[in-house]
Amino acid sequence: MTVAPTSKKLTYEDYLDLPERDGEHYEIIDGELFVTPSPIEKHQRIVVNLLHFLSNHVFEHRCGRLYVMPFDVVLSSHDVVQPDLLYITKERAAAATQKNLQGAPDFVVEILSDATKKADEGAKLRRYELFGVNEYWIVDPKSDRVRVHLRKGDRLEQVMNAGAGDTLTSAFFPGFELAVSDVFADW
């Protein structure tokens, strides 16, 4: 991940003024521009696997909206991110506009890469914590593990480091169970 140095904190308006996308992924975290290359094949496969299982559950239970990157999430005027997957409850559906999500998603998934690992585990975790994300999954394709963070008061605390043989659940998806091996499956 490249951090583009700036002399001032960038805003969402600055983000909108960026040139046409060139295959790179742009985000602003605490006013700094982060640029990353397109994800690798395993990353894409994990996104598709998660999207398949989560969207089936969301559709069946009509419990909210699930989005996949790229979809801008405007946490603040200085924080614009594009999580790999995000979910909002149907009670918060009005936060999703035609252009972006205004405010924190209820549930976020980020899939680590060499380029995003530092931000996903550091700056983004802190911003998600600050702005009210309630559940954050960090998926590590190198170790085939999923770390689950849940909101406890004003903090996101890691409650699970799931690997082969473990099952993922979520407070947002009652009755949902997903084998970690299915997250990383190569169908």
DRENDRENLO-43019 format. One record per residue: residue number from 1; residue in three letters; x, y, z of N, C-alpha, C, O, CB in turn. Coordinates in Angstrom, 1 decimal. Glycine has a CB too. Layout:
% residues N
i/aa/n.xx/n.yy/n.zz/ca.xx/ca.yy/ca.zz/c.xx/c.yy/c.zz/o.xx/o.yy/o.zz/cb.xx/cb.yy/cb.zz
NUM/ALA/X/Y/Z/X/Y/Z/X/Y/Z/X/Y/Z/X/Y/Z
...
***
This chain:
% residues 187
i/aa/n.xx/n.yy/n.zz/ca.xx/ca.yy/ca.zz/c.xx/c.yy/c.zz/o.xx/o.yy/o.zz/cb.xx/cb.yy/cb.zz
1/MET/0.9/-1.2/0.0/0.0/0.0/0.0/0.9/1.2/0.0/1.8/1.3/0.8/-1.0/0.0/1.2
2/THR/0.6/2.1/-0.9/1.4/3.4/-1.0/0.6/4.4/-0.3/-0.6/4.6/-0.5/1.6/3.7/-2.4
3/VAL/1.2/5.2/0.6/0.6/6.3/1.2/1.2/7.6/0.5/2.4/7.8/0.5/0.9/6.4/2.8
4/ALA/0.2/8.3/-0.1/0.6/9.5/-0.9/0.8/10.7/0.1/-0.2/11.1/0.7/-0.4/9.8/-2.0
5/PRO/1.9/11.2/0.2/2.1/12.3/1.2/1.3/13.6/0.7/1.3/13.9/-0.4/3.6/12.7/1.3
6/THR/0.7/14.2/1.7/0.0/15.5/1.4/0.3/16.5/2.5/0.8/16.1/3.6/-1.6/15.2/1.4
7/SER/0.1/17.7/2.2/0.4/18.8/3.2/-0.8/19.1/4.0/-0.7/19.8/5.0/1.0/20.1/2.4
8/LYS/-1.9/18.6/3.6/-3.2/18.9/4.4/-4.0/17.6/4.4/-3.7/16.7/3.6/-4.0/20.0/3.7
9/LYS/-4.9/17.5/5.4/-5.8/16.3/5.4/-6.7/16.4/4.3/-7.4/17.4/4.0/-6.5/16.3/6.8
10/LEU/-6.7/15.3/3.5/-7.7/15.2/2.4/-9.1/15.0/2.9/-9.3/14.4/4.0/-7.2/14.1/1.4
11/THR/-10.0/15.4/2.1/-11.5/15.2/2.4/-12.1/14.4/1.3/-11.5/14.0/0.3/-12.1/16.6/2.5
12/TYR/-13.4/14.1/1.6/-14.2/13.3/0.6/-14.3/14.1/-0.7/-14.3/13.5/-1.8/-15.6/13.0/1.1
13/GLU/-14.4/15.4/-0.6/-14.4/16.2/-1.9/-13.1/16.1/-2.7/-13.1/16.0/-3.9/-14.6/17.7/-1.5
14/ASP/-12.0/16.0/-2.0/-10.7/15.8/-2.6/-10.7/14.4/-3.3/-10.2/14.2/-4.4/-9.5/15.9/-1.7
15/TYR/-11.2/13.4/-2.6/-11.3/12.0/-3.1/-12.1/12.0/-4.4/-11.7/11.4/-5.4/-12.0/11.1/-2.1
16/LEU/-13.2/12.8/-4.4/-14.1/12.8/-5.6/-13.3/13.5/-6.8/-13.7/13.2/-8.0/-15.4/13.5/-5.4
17/ASP/-12.4/14.3/-6.5/-11.6/15.0/-7.5/-10.4/14.2/-8.1/-9.8/14.7/-9.0/-11.1/16.3/-7.0
18/LEU/-10.2/13.1/-7.5/-9.1/12.2/-8.0/-9.3/11.9/-9.5/-10.5/11.7/-9.9/-8.9/11.0/-7.2
19/PRO/-8.3/11.7/-10.3/-8.4/11.3/-11.7/-9.1/10.0/-11.8/-9.2/9.2/-10.8/-7.1/11.3/-12.4
20/GLU/-9.6/9.7/-13.0/-10.3/8.4/-13.3/-9.4/7.3/-12.7/-8.2/7.3/-12.8/-10.5/8.2/-14.8
21/ARG/-10.1/6.3/-12.2/-9.4/5.1/-11.6/-8.6/4.4/-12.7/-9.0/4.2/-13.8/-10.4/4.1/-11.0
22/ASP/-7.4/4.0/-12.3/-6.4/3.3/-13.3/-6.1/1.9/-12.8/-5.0/1.4/-13.1/-5.1/4.1/-13.3
23/GLY/-7.1/1.2/-12.2/-6.9/-0.1/-11.8/-6.4/-0.1/-10.3/-6.3/-1.2/-9.7/-5.9/-0.8/-12.6
24/GLU/-6.1/1.0/-9.8/-5.6/1.1/-8.4/-6.9/1.3/-7.5/-7.9/1.7/-8.0/-4.6/2.3/-8.2
25/HIS/-6.7/1.1/-6.2/-7.7/1.2/-5.2/-7.4/2.4/-4.3/-6.3/2.4/-3.7/-7.9/-0.1/-4.4
26/TYR/-8.3/3.4/-4.2/-8.0/4.6/-3.5/-8.9/4.6/-2.2/-10.1/4.3/-2.3/-8.2/5.8/-4.3
27/GLU/-8.3/5.0/-1.1/-9.0/5.3/0.1/-8.4/6.4/0.8/-7.2/6.7/0.6/-9.0/4.0/1.0
28/ILE/-9.1/7.1/1.7/-8.6/8.2/2.5/-8.8/7.7/4.0/-10.0/7.5/4.4/-9.2/9.6/2.2
29/ILE/-7.8/7.6/4.7/-7.8/7.2/6.1/-7.2/8.3/7.0/-6.0/8.6/6.8/-7.2/5.9/6.4
30/ASP/-8.0/9.0/7.8/-7.6/10.1/8.6/-6.9/11.1/7.8/-5.8/11.7/8.2/-6.6/9.6/9.7
31/GLY/-7.4/11.4/6.6/-6.9/12.5/5.8/-5.8/12.1/4.9/-5.3/13.0/4.1/-6.5/13.6/6.6
32/GLU/-5.3/10.9/4.9/-4.2/10.5/4.1/-4.7/9.6/3.0/-5.5/8.7/3.2/-3.1/9.7/4.9
33/LEU/-4.1/9.8/1.8/-4.5/9.0/0.6/-3.7/7.7/0.6/-2.5/7.7/0.7/-4.2/9.7/-0.7
34/PHE/-4.4/6.5/0.5/-3.8/5.2/0.4/-4.2/4.7/-0.9/-5.3/4.7/-1.4/-4.4/4.3/1.6
35/VAL/-3.2/4.1/-1.6/-3.3/3.6/-3.0/-2.8/2.2/-3.0/-1.7/1.9/-2.6/-2.6/4.5/-4.1
36/THR/-3.6/1.2/-3.4/-3.2/-0.2/-3.5/-3.5/-0.8/-4.8/-4.5/-0.3/-5.5/-3.9/-1.0/-2.3
37/PRO/-2.8/-1.8/-5.2/-3.1/-2.4/-6.5/-4.3/-3.3/-6.5/-4.8/-3.6/-5.4/-1.9/-3.3/-7.0
38/SER/-4.8/-3.7/-7.6/-5.9/-4.6/-7.6/-5.6/-5.9/-6.9/-4.4/-6.3/-6.8/-6.3/-5.0/-9.1
39/PRO/-6.6/-6.5/-6.3/-6.4/-7.7/-5.5/-6.0/-8.9/-6.3/-6.3/-9.0/-7.5/-7.6/-8.1/-4.7
40/ILE/-5.3/-9.9/-5.7/-4.9/-11.1/-6.4/-6.0/-12.1/-6.5/-7.1/-11.9/-5.9/-3.7/-11.8/-5.6
41/GLU/-5.8/-13.2/-7.2/-6.9/-14.2/-7.4/-7.4/-14.8/-6.1/-8.7/-14.9/-6.0/-6.3/-15.3/-8.3
42/LYS/-6.6/-15.2/-5.2/-7.1/-15.8/-3.9/-8.0/-14.8/-3.2/-9.0/-15.2/-2.6/-6.0/-16.3/-3.1
43/HIS/-7.6/-13.6/-3.2/-8.4/-12.5/-2.5/-9.8/-12.5/-3.2/-10.8/-12.4/-2.5/-7.7/-11.1/-2.7
44/GLN/-9.8/-12.5/-4.5/-11.1/-12.4/-5.2/-12.0/-13.7/-4.9/-13.2/-13.6/-4.7/-10.9/-12.3/-6.7
45/ARG/-11.3/-14.8/-4.8/-12.0/-16.1/-4.6/-12.7/-16.0/-3.2/-13.8/-16.4/-3.0/-11.1/-17.3/-4.7
46/ILE/-11.9/-15.5/-2.2/-12.4/-15.4/-0.8/-13.6/-14.4/-0.8/-14.6/-14.7/-0.1/-11.3/-14.9/0.1
47/VAL/-13.5/-13.3/-1.5/-14.7/-12.4/-1.6/-15.9/-13.1/-2.1/-17.0/-12.9/-1.6/-14.3/-11.1/-2.4
48/VAL/-15.7/-13.8/-3.2/-16.8/-14.5/-3.8/-17.4/-15.5/-2.9/-18.6/-15.6/-2.8/-16.4/-15.2/-5.2
49/ASN/-16.6/-16.3/-2.2/-17.1/-17.3/-1.3/-17.9/-16.7/-0.1/-19.0/-17.1/0.2/-15.9/-18.1/-0.7
50/LEU/-17.3/-15.6/0.5/-18.0/-14.9/1.6/-19.3/-14.3/1.1/-20.4/-14.4/1.7/-17.1/-13.9/2.2
51/LEU/-19.3/-13.7/-0.1/-20.4/-13.1/-0.7/-21.5/-14.1/-0.9/-22.7/-13.8/-0.6/-20.1/-12.3/-2.0
52/HIS/-21.2/-15.2/-1.4/-22.1/-16.3/-1.7/-22.9/-16.7/-0.4/-24.1/-16.7/-0.3/-21.4/-17.5/-2.3
53/PHE/-22.1/-17.1/0.6/-22.7/-17.6/1.9/-23.5/-16.5/2.6/-24.6/-16.7/3.1/-21.7/-18.2/2.8
54/LEU/-22.9/-15.3/2.7/-23.5/-14.2/3.5/-24.8/-13.7/2.7/-25.8/-13.4/3.3/-22.6/-13.1/3.7
55/SER/-24.7/-13.5/1.4/-25.8/-13.0/0.6/-27.0/-14.0/0.6/-28.1/-13.5/0.7/-25.4/-12.7/-0.8
56/ASN/-26.7/-15.3/0.6/-27.8/-16.2/0.7/-28.5/-16.1/2.0/-29.8/-16.1/2.1/-27.3/-17.7/0.6
57/HIS/-27.8/-15.9/3.1/-28.4/-15.7/4.4/-29.2/-14.4/4.5/-30.3/-14.4/4.9/-27.3/-15.8/5.5
58/VAL/-28.6/-13.3/4.0/-29.2/-12.0/4.1/-30.5/-12.0/3.2/-31.5/-11.5/3.6/-28.3/-10.9/3.6
59/PHE/-30.4/-12.6/2.0/-31.6/-12.7/1.2/-32.7/-13.6/1.8/-33.9/-13.2/1.8/-31.2/-13.3/-0.2
60/GLU/-32.3/-14.7/2.3/-33.3/-15.6/3.0/-34.0/-15.0/4.1/-35.2/-15.1/4.3/-32.7/-16.9/3.4
61/HIS/-33.3/-14.2/5.0/-33.9/-13.6/6.2/-34.3/-12.2/6.0/-34.8/-11.6/6.9/-32.8/-13.7/7.3
62/ARG/-34.0/-11.6/4.8/-34.4/-10.2/4.6/-34.0/-9.3/5.7/-34.8/-8.5/6.2/-35.9/-10.1/4.3
63/CYS/-32.7/-9.4/6.2/-32.3/-8.7/7.4/-31.5/-7.4/7.2/-31.1/-6.8/8.1/-31.5/-9.6/8.2
64/GLY/-31.1/-7.1/5.9/-30.3/-5.9/5.7/-29.8/-5.9/4.3/-30.3/-6.6/3.4/-29.2/-5.8/6.7
65/ARG/-28.7/-5.2/4.1/-28.1/-5.0/2.8/-26.6/-5.3/2.9/-25.9/-4.9/3.8/-28.2/-3.6/2.3
66/LEU/-26.1/-6.1/1.9/-24.7/-6.5/1.9/-24.1/-5.9/0.6/-24.7/-5.9/-0.5/-24.6/-8.1/1.8
67/TYR/-23.0/-5.3/0.7/-22.3/-4.6/-0.4/-20.9/-5.2/-0.5/-20.3/-5.7/0.4/-22.2/-3.1/-0.2
68/VAL/-20.4/-5.1/-1.8/-19.0/-5.6/-2.1/-18.2/-4.4/-2.7/-18.8/-3.6/-3.3/-19.0/-6.9/-3.0
69/MET/-17.0/-4.4/-2.4/-16.1/-3.4/-3.0/-16.1/-3.4/-4.5/-16.2/-4.5/-5.1/-14.6/-3.6/-2.5
70/PRO/-16.1/-2.3/-5.2/-15.9/-0.9/-4.6/-17.2/-0.2/-4.3/-18.1/-0.1/-5.2/-15.1/-0.1/-5.6
71/PHE/-17.4/0.2/-3.1/-18.5/1.0/-2.7/-18.0/1.9/-1.6/-17.5/1.4/-0.5/-19.7/0.1/-2.1
72/ASP/-18.0/3.2/-1.8/-17.4/4.1/-0.8/-18.2/4.2/0.5/-19.4/4.2/0.5/-17.4/5.5/-1.4
73/VAL/-17.4/4.1/1.6/-18.0/4.3/2.9/-17.4/5.6/3.4/-16.2/5.7/3.7/-17.7/3.1/3.8
74/VAL/-18.3/6.6/3.7/-17.8/7.9/4.2/-18.0/7.9/5.7/-19.1/8.1/6.2/-18.6/9.1/3.5
75/LEU/-16.9/7.6/6.4/-16.9/7.5/7.8/-16.9/8.9/8.4/-17.6/9.2/9.4/-15.7/6.7/8.4
76/SER/-16.2/9.8/7.7/-16.1/11.3/8.1/-15.6/12.0/6.9/-15.3/11.4/5.8/-15.2/11.5/9.4
77/SER/-15.5/13.3/6.9/-15.0/14.0/5.8/-13.6/13.7/5.5/-13.1/14.0/4.4/-15.2/15.5/6.0
78/HIS/-12.8/13.1/6.4/-11.4/12.7/6.2/-11.2/11.2/6.2/-10.1/10.8/6.2/-10.6/13.3/7.3
79/ASP/-12.3/10.4/6.1/-12.2/9.0/6.1/-13.1/8.4/5.1/-14.3/8.3/5.3/-12.4/8.4/7.5
80/VAL/-12.6/7.9/4.0/-13.4/7.3/2.9/-12.7/5.9/2.6/-11.6/5.9/2.1/-13.5/8.2/1.6
81/VAL/-13.4/4.9/2.9/-12.8/3.5/2.8/-13.7/2.7/1.8/-14.9/3.0/1.6/-12.7/2.8/4.1
82/GLN/-13.2/1.6/1.4/-13.9/0.7/0.5/-13.6/-0.8/1.1/-12.8/-1.5/0.6/-13.5/0.8/-1.0
83/PRO/-14.4/-1.2/2.1/-14.2/-2.5/2.6/-14.5/-3.6/1.6/-15.2/-3.3/0.6/-15.1/-2.8/3.9
84/ASP/-13.8/-4.7/1.7/-14.1/-5.8/0.7/-15.6/-6.2/0.8/-16.2/-6.4/-0.3/-13.2/-7.1/1.1
85/LEU/-16.1/-6.3/2.0/-17.6/-6.6/2.1/-18.1/-5.7/3.3/-17.3/-5.5/4.2/-17.9/-8.1/2.4
86/LEU/-19.3/-5.3/3.2/-19.9/-4.5/4.3/-21.4/-4.8/4.4/-22.0/-5.2/3.3/-19.6/-3.0/4.2
87/TYR/-21.9/-4.7/5.5/-23.3/-5.0/5.8/-23.9/-3.9/6.6/-23.3/-3.4/7.6/-23.5/-6.4/6.4
88/ILE/-25.2/-3.5/6.3/-26.0/-2.7/7.2/-27.3/-3.3/7.4/-27.9/-4.0/6.5/-26.1/-1.2/6.6
89/THR/-27.8/-3.2/8.6/-29.2/-3.7/8.9/-30.2/-3.0/8.1/-30.0/-1.8/7.7/-29.4/-3.6/10.5
90/LYS/-31.4/-3.6/8.0/-32.4/-2.9/7.2/-32.9/-1.6/7.9/-33.4/-0.7/7.3/-33.6/-3.8/7.0
91/GLU/-32.7/-1.6/9.2/-33.1/-0.4/10.0/-32.2/0.8/9.6/-32.6/2.0/9.8/-33.0/-0.6/11.5
92/ARG/-31.0/0.5/9.1/-30.1/1.6/8.7/-30.0/1.8/7.2/-29.0/2.4/6.7/-28.7/1.3/9.3
93/ALA/-30.9/1.2/6.4/-30.8/1.2/5.0/-30.7/2.6/4.4/-30.1/2.8/3.3/-32.0/0.5/4.4
94/ALA/-31.3/3.6/5.0/-31.3/4.9/4.5/-29.9/5.5/4.5/-29.7/6.6/3.9/-32.2/5.8/5.4
95/ALA/-28.9/4.9/5.2/-27.6/5.4/5.2/-26.9/5.2/3.9/-25.9/5.8/3.6/-26.7/4.8/6.4
96/ALA/-27.4/4.2/3.1/-26.9/3.9/1.8/-27.5/4.8/0.7/-28.7/4.8/0.5/-27.1/2.4/1.4
97/THR/-26.7/5.7/0.1/-27.1/6.6/-0.9/-26.8/6.0/-2.3/-26.1/4.9/-2.3/-26.6/8.0/-0.8
98/GLN/-27.1/6.6/-3.3/-26.7/6.1/-4.7/-25.2/6.1/-4.8/-24.7/5.3/-5.6/-27.3/7.0/-5.8
99/LYS/-24.5/7.0/-4.2/-23.0/7.1/-4.3/-22.2/6.4/-3.3/-21.1/6.0/-3.6/-22.7/8.6/-4.4
100/ASN/-22.8/6.3/-2.1/-21.9/5.8/-1.0/-22.8/5.4/0.2/-24.0/5.6/0.2/-20.9/6.9/-0.6
101/LEU/-22.1/5.0/1.3/-22.7/4.7/2.6/-22.2/5.9/3.5/-21.0/6.1/3.6/-22.3/3.3/3.2
102/GLN/-23.2/6.5/4.1/-22.9/7.6/5.0/-22.8/7.1/6.4/-23.9/6.7/7.0/-24.0/8.7/4.9
103/GLY/-21.6/7.0/7.0/-21.4/6.5/8.3/-20.9/5.0/8.3/-20.7/4.5/7.2/-22.7/6.5/9.1
104/ALA/-20.7/4.5/9.5/-20.1/3.2/9.7/-21.1/2.1/9.3/-22.2/2.1/9.7/-19.6/3.0/11.1
105/PRO/-20.6/1.0/8.6/-21.4/-0.2/8.4/-21.5/-0.9/9.8/-20.8/-0.6/10.7/-20.7/-1.1/7.4
106/ASP/-22.5/-1.8/9.9/-22.6/-2.6/11.1/-21.5/-3.6/11.1/-21.0/-4.0/12.2/-24.0/-3.2/11.2
107/PHE/-21.2/-4.2/10.0/-20.4/-5.4/9.8/-19.4/-5.1/8.7/-19.9/-4.7/7.6/-21.2/-6.7/9.7
108/VAL/-18.1/-5.4/8.9/-17.1/-5.2/7.8/-16.2/-6.4/7.7/-15.9/-7.0/8.7/-16.3/-3.9/8.1
109/VAL/-15.8/-6.7/6.5/-14.8/-7.7/6.2/-13.7/-7.1/5.4/-14.0/-6.5/4.3/-15.4/-9.0/5.5
110/GLU/-12.5/-7.3/5.8/-11.3/-6.9/5.0/-10.5/-8.1/4.8/-10.2/-8.9/5.8/-10.5/-5.7/5.8
111/ILE/-10.0/-8.3/3.6/-9.1/-9.4/3.3/-7.7/-8.9/3.1/-7.4/-8.0/2.3/-9.6/-10.2/2.0
112/LEU/-6.8/-9.4/4.0/-5.4/-8.9/4.0/-4.7/-9.2/2.7/-4.9/-10.2/2.0/-4.7/-9.5/5.1
113/SER/-3.8/-8.3/2.3/-2.8/-8.5/1.3/-1.5/-7.9/1.8/-1.5/-7.2/2.8/-3.3/-7.9/-0.1
114/ASP/-0.4/-8.2/1.1/0.8/-7.5/1.5/0.7/-6.0/1.5/1.3/-5.3/2.3/2.0/-8.0/0.5
115/ALA/-0.1/-5.5/0.5/-0.2/-4.0/0.4/-1.2/-3.4/1.4/-1.0/-2.3/1.8/-0.8/-3.7/-1.0
116/THR/-2.2/-4.2/2.0/-3.2/-3.6/2.9/-3.0/-4.0/4.3/-3.7/-3.5/5.2/-4.5/-4.0/2.4
117/LYS/-2.2/-5.0/4.6/-2.1/-5.6/5.9/-2.0/-4.6/7.0/-2.7/-4.6/8.0/-1.0/-6.6/6.0
118/LYS/-1.0/-3.7/6.9/-0.7/-2.7/7.9/-1.9/-1.8/8.1/-2.2/-1.6/9.3/0.5/-1.9/7.5
119/ALA/-2.5/-1.3/7.1/-3.7/-0.4/7.3/-4.9/-1.2/7.8/-5.6/-0.7/8.7/-4.1/0.2/6.0
120/ASP/-5.2/-2.4/7.3/-6.3/-3.2/7.7/-6.2/-3.5/9.2/-7.3/-3.5/9.9/-6.5/-4.4/6.9
121/GLU/-5.0/-3.8/9.7/-4.8/-4.2/11.1/-4.6/-3.0/12.0/-4.6/-3.2/13.2/-3.7/-5.2/11.2
122/GLY/-4.3/-1.9/11.4/-3.9/-0.7/12.2/-4.9/0.4/12.0/-5.9/0.5/12.7/-2.5/-0.3/11.8
123/ALA/-4.6/1.3/11.1/-5.4/2.5/10.9/-6.9/2.2/10.6/-7.7/2.9/11.2/-4.8/3.3/9.7
124/LYS/-7.2/1.2/9.8/-8.6/1.0/9.5/-9.3/0.4/10.8/-10.4/0.7/11.1/-8.7/0.0/8.3
125/LEU/-8.6/-0.5/11.4/-9.2/-1.1/12.7/-9.5/0.1/13.6/-10.6/0.1/14.2/-8.2/-2.1/13.3
126/ARG/-8.6/1.0/13.8/-8.8/2.1/14.7/-10.0/3.0/14.2/-10.8/3.5/15.0/-7.6/3.0/14.9
127/ARG/-10.1/3.3/12.9/-11.2/4.1/12.4/-12.5/3.4/12.5/-13.5/4.0/12.9/-10.9/4.5/10.9
128/TYR/-12.5/2.1/12.2/-13.8/1.3/12.4/-14.2/1.4/13.8/-15.4/1.5/14.1/-13.6/-0.1/11.9
129/GLU/-13.3/1.2/14.7/-13.6/1.3/16.2/-14.1/2.7/16.5/-15.2/2.8/17.2/-12.3/1.0/17.0
130/LEU/-13.5/3.7/16.1/-13.9/5.1/16.4/-15.2/5.4/15.9/-16.0/6.1/16.6/-12.8/6.1/15.9
131/PHE/-15.5/5.0/14.7/-16.8/5.4/14.0/-17.9/4.5/14.2/-19.0/4.7/13.7/-16.5/5.6/12.6
132/GLY/-17.8/3.4/15.0/-18.9/2.6/15.4/-19.2/1.3/14.6/-20.3/0.8/14.8/-20.0/3.4/15.3
133/VAL/-18.3/0.8/13.9/-18.5/-0.6/13.3/-18.6/-1.5/14.5/-17.9/-1.5/15.5/-17.3/-1.0/12.4
134/ASN/-19.6/-2.5/14.4/-19.9/-3.4/15.5/-19.2/-4.7/15.4/-19.0/-5.4/16.4/-21.4/-3.6/15.6
135/GLU/-18.9/-5.1/14.2/-18.2/-6.4/14.0/-17.3/-6.3/12.8/-17.7/-5.8/11.7/-19.3/-7.6/13.7
136/TYR/-16.0/-6.8/13.0/-15.0/-6.6/11.9/-14.3/-7.9/11.8/-13.7/-8.4/12.8/-14.0/-5.4/12.3
137/TRP/-14.3/-8.5/10.6/-13.6/-9.7/10.3/-12.4/-9.4/9.5/-12.5/-8.7/8.5/-14.5/-10.8/9.6
138/ILE/-11.2/-9.8/9.9/-10.0/-9.7/9.2/-9.6/-11.1/8.7/-9.3/-12.0/9.5/-8.8/-9.0/10.1
139/VAL/-9.6/-11.2/7.4/-9.4/-12.5/6.7/-7.9/-12.5/6.2/-7.5/-11.6/5.5/-10.4/-12.8/5.5
140/ASP/-7.2/-13.5/6.7/-5.8/-13.7/6.3/-5.6/-14.8/5.3/-5.6/-16.0/5.7/-4.9/-13.9/7.5
141/PRO/-5.4/-14.5/4.0/-5.3/-15.6/3.0/-4.0/-16.4/3.1/-3.9/-17.5/2.6/-5.3/-15.0/1.7
142/LYS/-2.9/-15.8/3.8/-1.7/-16.5/3.9/-1.8/-17.6/5.0/-1.1/-18.7/4.8/-0.6/-15.5/4.3
143/SER/-2.5/-17.4/6.0/-2.6/-18.4/7.1/-4.0/-19.1/7.1/-4.2/-20.0/7.9/-2.4/-17.7/8.5
144/ASP/-4.9/-18.7/6.2/-6.2/-19.3/6.1/-6.9/-19.2/7.5/-7.5/-20.1/8.0/-6.2/-20.8/5.7
145/ARG/-6.9/-18.0/8.1/-7.5/-17.7/9.4/-8.4/-16.5/9.2/-8.2/-15.6/8.4/-6.4/-17.5/10.5
146/VAL/-9.4/-16.4/10.1/-10.2/-15.2/10.2/-10.3/-14.7/11.7/-10.6/-15.5/12.6/-11.7/-15.6/9.7
147/ARG/-9.9/-13.5/11.8/-9.9/-12.9/13.2/-11.2/-12.1/13.3/-11.5/-11.2/12.5/-8.7/-12.0/13.5
148/VAL/-12.0/-12.4/14.3/-13.3/-11.7/14.5/-13.1/-10.7/15.7/-12.7/-11.1/16.7/-14.4/-12.7/14.8
149/HIS/-13.5/-9.5/15.4/-13.5/-8.4/16.4/-15.0/-8.0/16.6/-15.7/-7.7/15.6/-12.6/-7.2/15.9
150/LEU/-15.4/-7.9/17.9/-16.7/-7.4/18.2/-16.6/-6.2/19.1/-15.7/-6.0/19.9/-17.5/-8.5/19.0
151/ARG/-17.6/-5.3/18.9/-17.7/-4.1/19.8/-18.0/-4.5/21.2/-19.0/-5.2/21.5/-18.7/-3.1/19.2
152/LYS/-17.2/-3.9/22.1/-17.4/-4.0/23.5/-17.2/-2.6/24.1/-16.1/-2.2/24.2/-16.4/-5.1/24.2
153/GLY/-18.3/-2.0/24.3/-18.3/-0.6/24.7/-17.8/0.3/23.5/-18.4/0.2/22.5/-17.3/-0.4/25.9
154/ASP/-16.7/1.0/23.7/-16.2/1.9/22.6/-15.0/1.2/21.9/-14.3/1.9/21.2/-15.8/3.2/23.2
155/ARG/-14.8/-0.1/22.1/-13.6/-0.8/21.5/-14.1/-2.0/20.7/-15.2/-2.5/20.9/-12.7/-1.3/22.6
156/LEU/-13.3/-2.3/19.7/-13.4/-3.5/18.9/-12.4/-4.5/19.5/-11.2/-4.3/19.3/-13.2/-3.3/17.4
157/GLU/-12.9/-5.6/20.1/-12.0/-6.5/20.7/-12.0/-7.8/19.9/-13.0/-8.3/19.5/-12.4/-6.8/22.2
158/GLN/-10.8/-8.4/19.7/-10.7/-9.7/19.0/-11.3/-10.8/20.0/-10.9/-10.9/21.1/-9.2/-10.0/18.6
159/VAL/-12.3/-11.5/19.4/-12.9/-12.6/20.2/-12.7/-13.9/19.6/-13.0/-14.9/20.3/-14.4/-12.3/20.3
160/MET/-12.1/-14.0/18.4/-11.9/-15.3/17.8/-10.7/-15.2/16.8/-10.6/-14.2/16.1/-13.1/-15.8/17.2
161/ASN/-9.9/-16.2/16.7/-8.9/-16.3/15.7/-9.1/-17.7/15.1/-8.5/-18.7/15.5/-7.4/-16.1/16.2
162/ALA/-10.0/-17.8/14.1/-10.6/-19.0/13.6/-9.7/-19.6/12.5/-9.3/-18.8/11.6/-12.0/-18.8/13.1
163/GLY/-9.5/-20.9/12.5/-8.8/-21.6/11.5/-9.5/-22.8/11.0/-10.7/-23.0/11.3/-7.3/-21.9/11.9
164/ALA/-8.8/-23.7/10.3/-9.4/-25.0/9.9/-10.0/-25.7/11.0/-9.5/-25.8/12.1/-8.3/-25.9/9.2
165/GLY/-11.2/-26.2/10.7/-12.0/-26.9/11.7/-12.9/-26.0/12.6/-13.8/-26.5/13.3/-11.1/-27.6/12.7
166/ASP/-12.7/-24.7/12.5/-13.6/-23.7/13.2/-14.8/-23.3/12.4/-14.8/-23.4/11.2/-12.8/-22.5/13.7
167/THR/-15.8/-22.8/13.1/-17.0/-22.3/12.4/-17.2/-20.8/12.8/-17.1/-20.5/14.0/-18.2/-23.1/12.8
168/LEU/-17.5/-20.0/11.8/-17.8/-18.6/12.0/-19.3/-18.4/12.2/-20.1/-19.0/11.6/-17.3/-17.7/10.9
169/THR/-19.6/-17.5/13.2/-21.0/-17.0/13.4/-21.0/-15.5/13.5/-19.9/-14.9/13.6/-21.7/-17.7/14.7
170/SER/-22.1/-14.9/13.5/-22.2/-13.5/13.7/-23.5/-13.1/14.4/-24.6/-13.7/14.1/-22.1/-12.8/12.3
171/ALA/-23.4/-12.1/15.2/-24.6/-11.6/15.9/-25.6/-11.0/14.9/-26.8/-10.9/15.1/-24.2/-10.5/17.0
172/PHE/-25.1/-10.5/13.8/-25.9/-9.9/12.8/-26.7/-10.9/11.9/-27.6/-10.5/11.2/-25.1/-9.0/11.9
173/PHE/-26.2/-12.1/11.9/-26.8/-13.1/11.1/-27.3/-14.3/11.9/-26.6/-15.4/11.9/-25.9/-13.6/10.0
174/PRO/-28.3/-14.2/12.7/-28.7/-15.3/13.6/-28.9/-16.6/12.8/-29.6/-16.6/11.7/-30.0/-14.9/14.3
175/GLY/-28.4/-17.7/13.3/-28.5/-19.0/12.6/-27.5/-19.2/11.6/-27.4/-20.3/11.0/-29.9/-19.1/12.0
176/PHE/-26.7/-18.2/11.3/-25.6/-18.3/10.2/-24.4/-19.0/10.8/-23.9/-18.7/11.9/-25.2/-16.9/9.7
177/GLU/-24.0/-20.0/10.1/-22.7/-20.7/10.5/-21.9/-21.0/9.2/-22.5/-21.4/8.2/-23.0/-22.1/11.2
178/LEU/-20.6/-20.7/9.2/-19.8/-20.9/8.1/-18.5/-21.5/8.5/-17.7/-21.0/9.3/-19.5/-19.5/7.4
179/ALA/-18.2/-22.6/7.9/-16.9/-23.3/8.2/-15.8/-22.5/7.6/-15.9/-22.0/6.4/-16.9/-24.7/7.5
180/VAL/-14.8/-22.2/8.4/-13.6/-21.4/7.9/-13.1/-22.0/6.6/-12.6/-21.3/5.7/-12.5/-21.4/9.0
181/SER/-13.1/-23.4/6.5/-12.5/-24.0/5.2/-13.3/-23.5/4.0/-12.8/-23.5/2.9/-12.6/-25.5/5.4
182/ASP/-14.6/-23.2/4.2/-15.4/-22.7/3.1/-15.1/-21.3/2.6/-15.2/-20.9/1.5/-16.9/-22.8/3.4
183/VAL/-14.5/-20.5/3.6/-14.1/-19.2/3.2/-12.9/-19.3/2.2/-12.9/-18.4/1.3/-13.6/-18.4/4.5
184/PHE/-12.1/-20.2/2.4/-10.8/-20.3/1.6/-11.0/-21.4/0.5/-10.0/-21.7/-0.2/-9.7/-20.7/2.5
185/ALA/-12.1/-22.0/0.3/-12.3/-23.1/-0.6/-12.0/-22.7/-2.1/-12.3/-21.6/-2.5/-13.7/-23.7/-0.5
186/ASP/-11.5/-23.6/-2.8/-11.2/-23.5/-4.2/-12.1/-24.5/-4.9/-11.7/-25.6/-5.2/-9.7/-23.7/-4.6
187/TRP/-13.3/-24.0/-5.2/-14.3/-24.9/-5.8/-13.9/-25.3/-7.2/-14.6/-26.0/-7.9/-15.7/-24.3/-5.9
***
